Amino acid sequence: MTMTTRTRIARLRTLALTGITTTGAAAVALTLMPANAQAAEATQVHTSSVVTASSHDSSAAKGKAGTAGSLDGWIKQSLAIMKAKGIPGSYEGLKRNILRESGGNPNAQNNWDVNAKQGTPSKGLLQVIDPTFNAYHVSGTAKSVTDPVANITAAANYAAHRYGSIDNVNSAY
């Protein structure tokens, strides 16, 4: 099989997965922390190393966010909070990862991977497991893993600590 054929097959698989996810089969979405060791690592994060935001940041972000209740608006709200707290990331990086992970469905849940089998399914726009969400939650956002702004901001905070930025993530986390 030539490299071109492999590339085409990989692209077709990606498109098929995206299509399935977009039509509501969120179980196909990839997980933020795929390995058992990484899941355990999330519970060992020192809270002093995690960026937090004050509660007034969230309300300030909402004023200039874009359309509330839309992917564009959620990303912009999260970016405003991230900027205020020095969490790196761009609109493009967030959107690319969201579309790959959940197809833009804030209620997406992965019920098939290793984390789900252990009782901690990946949830939300960026497919975050509960221990990761709890460890990297940014105060001032909702304390719900499926809240779009809280999910994006916590995942970006995690990616900043693990990869330098959500923009550096181009495949499963």
ABEGO torsion letter per residue (X at the ends): XBAAAAAAAAAAAAAAAAAAAAAGBAAABBBABABAAAAAAAAABBAAABBBBBAAAAAAAAAAAEBBGBAAAAAAAAAAAAAAAGBBEBAAAAAAAAAAAAGGBAABBBAABAAAAAGBBBBEAAGBBAAAAAAABBBGBBABAABAAAAAAAAAAAAAAAAGBAAABABBX
